[in-house]
Amino acid sequence: MSCLARCWCVLLKSSLAQTSSSMSSEIRSPTPVRVESPCQRRCCLDADDTCVGCGRNLDEILSWNEADASQRLAICQRASQRLIARNN
C-alpha cells in the first residue's frame, strides 16, 4: 500500500470513529487525527536527498514529528507523487 493510501486509511478510520462517537447522546471532544509515518524501513537517500523507500525528502523526514495532521497528509501526497514519478 502506498504511503498516501495508508495515510488516508488512518484518516478515514479516525473520521469514522469520530462520526460513530458523535452519534451518541454524550458530548465528546473530537479525537485528534493521527497520520502514520509513511516510512517503509528501507531508508536510503538518493542524490536529491529523497528517501527511496518512502519518497519523502530530508526536510520532510526531519520535520515529520512537529508536523500537524494536514501537513503530514501534504507530505504523504508529495512523497507518493515522487515515488510514482520515480517508477515511471
C-alpha positions, 0 to 999 in steps of 0.5 A: 500500500502506498504511503498516501493510501495508508495515510488516508486509511488512518484518516478515514478510520479516525473520521469514522470513529469520530462520526460513530462517537458523535452519534451518541447522546454524550458530548465528546471532544473530537479525537485528534487525527493521527497520520502514520509515518509513511516510512517503509524501513528501507531508508536510503537517500538518493542524490536529491536527498529523497528517501527511496523507500518512502519518497519523502525528502530530508526536510520532510523526514526531519520535520515529520514529528512537529508536523500537524495532521494536514501537513503530514497528509501534504507530505504523504501526497508529495512523497507518493507523487515522487515515488510514482514519478520515480517508477515511471 
